[in-house]
Amino acid sequence: MSLDTAQKRLDEMLAALDRSIAVLKGEQPEAEHHTADAGASLSDTERVDAALDTMRRQRTEVLAALGRAREGTYGKCVDCGLSVTEGRLEARPEASRCVACQAKRDRSRR
């Protein structure tokens, strides 16, 4: 994938994430509910909060990838410096690590 294509996809992802975050923020359940609805409201709130958290993390990854593109390091693993495979960047344009380094990081976080 060319750098221009990657930047375009990352910009599109960022815009989509910003729209989704704005929509979810507008749909957050009210803090006050009837006691009978408290359990359902809590799970709705937790669901929205979890989705927002995931989107915010992905947004941070997209911004970091755009930064790497500006710096000329996009497509290089931030850990080992080797190239991130084309297939990985096609699937996850915001990927900052090669498959091996990402697997190592995932194992260490468990």
C-alpha positions as CSV (number, residue, x, y, z in Angstrom):
1,M,0.0,0.0,0.0
2,S,1.4,3.4,-1.0
3,L,1.9,6.0,1.7
4,D,-0.7,8.3,0.0
5,T,-3.2,5.4,0.1
6,A,-2.4,4.7,3.8
7,Q,-2.8,8.4,4.8
8,K,-6.1,8.6,3.0
9,R,-7.4,5.4,4.7
10,L,-6.2,6.7,8.1
11,D,-7.8,10.1,7.5
12,E,-11.1,8.3,6.6
13,M,-10.8,6.1,9.7
14,L,-10.2,9.1,11.9
15,A,-13.3,10.9,10.5
16,A,-15.4,7.8,11.0
17,L,-14.2,7.3,14.6
18,D,-14.9,10.9,15.4
19,R,-18.5,10.6,14.0
20,S,-19.1,7.4,15.9
21,I,-17.7,8.8,19.2
22,A,-19.9,11.9,18.8
23,V,-23.0,9.7,18.2
24,L,-22.3,7.5,21.2
25,K,-21.6,10.4,23.4
26,G,-25.1,11.7,22.5
27,E,-26.7,8.3,23.2
28,Q,-25.2,7.9,26.7
29,P,-28.1,7.0,29.1
30,E,-29.1,9.5,31.7
31,A,-27.6,9.2,35.1
32,E,-30.9,9.1,36.9
33,H,-33.4,6.2,36.4
34,H,-36.1,4.4,38.2
35,T,-34.9,1.7,40.6
36,A,-36.5,-1.0,38.5
37,D,-34.5,0.1,35.5
38,A,-31.2,0.5,37.4
39,G,-29.8,-2.9,36.3
40,A,-30.6,-2.4,32.6
41,S,-29.4,1.2,32.7
42,L,-26.1,0.2,34.2
43,S,-25.4,-2.4,31.5
44,D,-26.4,0.2,28.8
45,T,-24.0,2.7,30.3
46,E,-21.2,0.1,30.6
47,R,-21.8,-1.0,27.0
48,V,-21.6,2.6,25.7
49,D,-18.5,3.3,27.9
50,A,-16.8,0.2,26.7
51,A,-17.5,1.1,23.1
52,L,-16.3,4.7,23.6
53,D,-13.1,3.4,25.3
54,T,-12.4,1.1,22.4
55,M,-13.0,3.8,19.8
56,R,-10.8,6.3,21.7
57,R,-7.9,3.8,21.9
58,Q,-8.3,3.1,18.1
59,R,-8.4,6.9,17.5
60,T,-5.1,7.3,19.4
61,E,-3.6,4.5,17.2
62,V,-4.8,6.2,14.0
63,L,-3.3,9.5,15.1
64,A,0.0,7.8,15.9
65,A,0.0,6.1,12.5
66,L,-0.6,9.5,10.8
67,G,2.4,10.8,12.8
68,R,4.6,8.0,11.7
69,A,3.5,8.7,8.1
70,R,4.6,12.3,8.5
71,E,7.9,11.3,10.1
72,G,8.6,8.7,7.4
73,T,8.5,5.7,9.7
74,Y,5.1,4.4,8.7
75,G,5.2,0.7,7.9
76,K,8.2,0.0,10.2
77,C,7.7,-1.9,13.4
78,V,8.1,0.4,16.4
79,D,9.8,-2.4,18.4
80,C,12.2,-4.1,16.0
81,G,12.3,-1.7,13.1
82,L,11.5,-4.4,10.4
83,S,8.8,-3.8,7.8
84,V,5.2,-4.5,8.8
85,T,3.8,-6.7,6.1
86,E,1.6,-5.3,3.4
87,G,-1.3,-7.6,4.4
88,R,-1.2,-6.4,8.0
89,L,-1.2,-2.8,6.9
90,E,-4.1,-3.5,4.5
91,A,-6.1,-5.1,7.3
92,R,-5.0,-2.6,10.0
93,P,-3.6,0.6,8.6
94,E,-2.9,1.9,12.1
95,A,-0.7,-1.2,13.0
96,S,2.5,-0.1,14.6
97,R,4.1,-3.5,15.1
98,C,4.9,-6.5,12.9
99,V,3.0,-9.7,13.7
100,A,5.8,-11.2,15.8
101,C,6.3,-8.1,18.0
102,Q,2.6,-7.6,18.4
103,A,2.2,-11.3,19.5
104,K,5.0,-10.8,22.0
105,R,3.4,-7.7,23.3
106,D,0.0,-9.4,23.6
107,R,1.5,-12.3,25.5
108,S,3.3,-10.0,28.0
109,R,0.1,-8.1,28.7
110,R,-1.8,-11.2,29.9
